Amino acid sequence: MKMNLRTLLTGVLLVLLLAGTIFFIKRNRAVPTQPGASIYRAALKVQGPKRAPVKIVEYSDFECPSCRAVQADIQGFLKNYPGKMQLTYKHFPLTSHKWSIYAHQAAECMNAQGKFWPYHDMLYAKQQEWAPSNVPPVEILARYATELGADMNRFGACMADVAVTREIYAEKEEGNQQQVSATPTFFLGKERFVGRKEMQERGENAIRKILGLSPKPMPEPKKDAVVPVPPVATSNKQGVS
């Protein structure tokens, strides 16, 4: 994809602003204020009815392969129990994923335009496009926003907005306070599920318990195949003198 000079300079500026903001926030220092007031207003990232009996909170990282893989399971739960589940997404960018914070910033900016969930789905679906980038994938993230019909003037301003970055790290700190140390981590009430395997093995039956449904039987563990040992060949022939 070709970049014109304006796009390149804008991308570089956003990278520098965001990197500087992260530096100050991680060290609990005051972030230098930007000219002009922030127009950002934090909004919850929720899908499902407010009165749903099953409420799941997910702490996730957009660059995490396991977080991408578990989305199919979560969408399966939402489909299998329509109107009974509510999912709340919480930012938890891992420091080991160098581009994660840029994706979270972009997703929160799309949240400000009411487009969080389509962008969320796109980030996971195209994770293998933007995550391996050799440079901060600002242009790629902006292209996704364009494809979803975002107001790109608002998106660009939001990507450099300190208030947005603060909100992301505030959500991560909430997770830290609950001893979240890996992604994805899910909470169903006080019950914790870490990783895709736990959600597959225990998550659905925890949902069914809340709904008053009988548990699904656990799949039978696969038995090791027994390889028959061939009999030792013996000879009935006697030697001839």
Summary of the structure (lengths in Angstrom):
residues: 241
radius of gyration: 24.8
end to end distance: 88.0
largest distance: 111.1
contacts: 619
relative contact order: 0.16
helix: 47%
strand: 10%
